[in-house]
Amino acid sequence: QVQLVESGGGSVQAGGSLRLSCTASGTAKNNYCVGWFRQAPGKAREGVAGINSDGYTSYGSSVKGRFTISKDNARNTVYLQMNSLVPEDTAMYYCAAESPCLNSISTWVFLGPHEYGTHTWGKGTQVTISS
């Protein structure tokens, strides 16, 4: 069973940057989707960004142009570079992975991991942006 460990959350002022990391334990798979979702108190979960095993990426509309997802296969780690942060980005950020990936990466980010897929979630890391 793959385990995901997130790091890099914290508190910054609006306009600042943070980089989140998500490291997966176990053997890397050939077909997967991995990415970030966030949830603020009282709000629904939102897809932030995802990347698949072929390197295709997708972003939620609210972060497009500000956030960048990337992966380091040698380190089994996915990064989320977050720039131009705004208070609305405040949330708990969760890393998730699904293998094999049952949807396109854009659908995966929009809908989340497939209910019938084999997927894993990290415990989350808090991001707080002050105005």
Number of C-alpha atoms within 10 A of each C-alpha: 9 17 16 22 18 24 16 15 18 14 14 18 14 17 14 14 17 18 16 21 23 27 20 22 14 11 9 15 11 11 13 20 27 29 31 30 22 22 19 16 9 6 9 9 17 19 26 28 28 31 25 25 19 11 13 13 20 23 23 18 11 13 17 12 12 13 20 19 23 19 20 10 10 7 11 15 18 23 21 22 16 19 17 15 23 17 15 13 21 20 22 18 26 24 30 25 28 24 20 16 21 18 17 15 27 19 15 24 25 19 14 23 25 14 9 7 14 16 21 18 20 19 14 22 21 18 21 19 19 15 10
